[in-house]
Amino acid sequence: HVNYLGGILQGVALALPASLYSYYNSNASSSSFWTAMTILLPWLYPLYYTALFIPRQQDDGSLMRQKYGDKVMDEYIQMVPYRIVPGVY
């Protein structure tokens, strides 16, 4: 489902400005651990989406195979060979 890619990209679009803001506004006197945490913490959001959508897509595929049958799913897979990222996966 290409819609899952949209959700992941939305998470990246939210994480990128937050981590860049933390990076450029980090105080030199602050702890490097907390600086690293504020830069890396926003990336948990798109990582969560990725961890959620890959198994969900696999479940969707098996449910559609049960609902529509092997022949229809094989035709669908030939027409739509990539699951989430066109040309990659």
N, C-alpha and C positions, 0 to 999 in steps of 0.2 A: 504494500500500500504506500503510494507516494505521499499520502497524507501524514504518515508517520514521520517522514523526512521533514515535513513542514513543522511538526511539533519539536523535533530535535533542533532545527535551525532557529526556531523561536527561542528555545532555551539558550542557544549560543548567542543570539542577539541580545538577550537579557544579561548573560554572564560577562560578555566582553566589556561593555562600558563599566560595569561594576568593578571588575578586576583592574581595568586600566585606571579608573579613578583611584582605587586603593594604591596602585603602583606609583602613580605620579604625585599623590598626596601623602605618601608615607613619610613619617617624621624620621629623620636620621637618628634621633636619640631613642626612638621606640625599639622595643625588642624585635629582633629579626624573626622570631617565631610568630609573633602576632602579625607582623607585616606579611609574612608568607601565608598565614591563615586567611587574612582578609583578601589577598590576591587569589588564592586557590579555592576558597569556600564557594564563590558564585558558580564555579564550574561543576559543582555537585548536581546542580539543576539539570543541565543537558546530559550529564552522565546518568542521572536517574532516568530520564526519558529514554536514553539508549538502552539501558538495562531493562526497562519496562517494555519497550516496543519490539525488540528482537524476539523474545519468547512469545509475545502476544501475536506477532505476525506468523510465527510457526504454528501456533494454535489455530489461528484463523485459516491457515492452509489446510490443516487436517480436518477442521470442521466443514470447510467448503468441499473437500474431497468426499466426506461422508454425505453431505447434502446433495451434491450435484453428480457424484459418481466419478470414476477414474477417467472415462473417456473425455468428458467435458473438462475436467481439470487438466488433463494432459494437453488438450487443445489450448486452454487458457495459458498454461505455462509456456507453450511454444510462442504464443502471441505476446506474452508479457514475461520475459525471462528473468527480469530483475525484481527483487522483492521490495526494497526500500530505496536504495540509491541507484538511479539509472546508470548502467554501465559498470557498476561496482558490485552491488549485492542485491 
